[in-house]
Amino acid sequence: MRLTDIRYPAAALFVALSLTACGPENKAPASAIPIDVTTVVTKPTSLPASFTFVGQTQSPQAVDIRARVSGFLIKRNYTEGSIVTAGQLLFEIDHAPFLADLASAKAEFLAQKARYERAKANLDRVLPLAAENALSPKDRDDAIGSAKAAEASMQAAQAQVQTQELNLSYTYVRSPVDGVSDYARVNDGSYVNTENSLLTTVSTLNPMRVVLSVSEDQFLAIRALHDSGRMSMPQDGRMQASLLMADGTTYPQAGVVTFASTTFSQQTGTFMVRADFANAESALRPGQFVRVTLTGANYLNAIQLPQRAVMHGPKGDFVFVVGKDNKAEVRPVQVADPSGEFWRVESGLKGGEQVVVDGAGKTTSGAPLKVTGDAPIGSFGAVKATAE
């Protein structure tokens, strides 16, 4: 083999490389081309705070309807599950035994009344004679004692009449409140007494109470924000509440927090909060599960960003900021509490940073940026972006 056979391929490669390097179109790498982006400048401000919990509707007054006398249940006078009014007759217990007891009590009262009148008349005759010393003091005292005893017996008999009248009235079982009725716990014809006295339940509907549980972690986090000056509570101390129903619809009436327990439940590790909602149309019923959002508090000196500006990587959330020489810089952030088109930034930004919004998905750390303007509010996405 000749030496020239080896040199020619090497020479050909050198010539080809030289021609390529000296060509008329020597382009910069694609990464050196500035990326068109829109930005937003962060600014600490006061932001509304909201807290969402799972709650359950509860009647503020669920009244157990119980039989107050023993007897046979002879009639149910309401439709189970219907709306009833205060004073409406719900059940009837056999009246006959109580009518007889009342008649007997009235007869006893009349007998005791006659005895008292006789003793009173005798006393009226004795007192003038005793005043003239025509009778002994003993006879006078006996007359006085007999009259007083007869009067007491008459009053006892009168009280017994009232007792029997009450017992008779208890055979007509009425609802004490306006509300929705439950099913009948005892069938017609059954004997009711102290062991099975519960007949049904009537629950008031307006207002409707919603009970929710706040965990210890949630309570401590809210208290830490308040104590550190990063959150303010309503001036009147009463937070507003809204409801999201199980089908995703929003309950039209706003509520207000009326009670917050000051002690934790040892069984659940939570404390109870109650909110009341107007329910004139009876749209809410006891026992429903709902999502409750409490509002009225505010985050102080907080920063919010368009959701579109926040990226997600293996190490967590981050944003790109316009740094020195208009180059992209990565800033890790911690976000929370999405509100419409925005995230609230808990940490990572202090205010004044120029954060990339549109174009963040194609930006890399150190890439040159060309800011084309402020990001339009309407272009913010509703879902947090994910970096590829």
Secondary structure as UniProt FT lines:
FT   HELIX           3..21
FT   HELIX           30..32
FT   STRAND          35..41
FT   STRAND          45..58
FT   STRAND          62..66
FT   STRAND          71..76
FT   TURN            80..81
FT   STRAND          83..84
FT   TURN            86..87
FT   STRAND          89..93
FT   HELIX           96..131
FT   TURN            132..133
FT   HELIX           137..170
FT   STRAND          172..174
FT   STRAND          179..181
FT   TURN            188..189
FT   STRAND          191..192
FT   HELIX           194..196
FT   STRAND          198..203
FT   STRAND          208..215
FT   HELIX           216..227
FT   TURN            228..229
FT   STRAND          231..232
FT   TURN            235..236
FT   STRAND          240..244
FT   TURN            246..247
FT   STRAND          255..260
FT   TURN            266..268
FT   STRAND          270..277
FT   TURN            280..281
FT   TURN            286..287
FT   STRAND          289..306
FT   HELIX           307..309
FT   STRAND          311..313
FT   TURN            314..315
FT   STRAND          316..322
FT   HELIX           324..326
FT   STRAND          327..332
FT   STRAND          334..339
FT   TURN            340..341
FT   STRAND          342..347
FT   STRAND          354..356
FT   TURN            358..359
FT   HELIX           360..362
FT   TURN            365..366
FT   STRAND          368..374
FT   HELIX           377..379
//
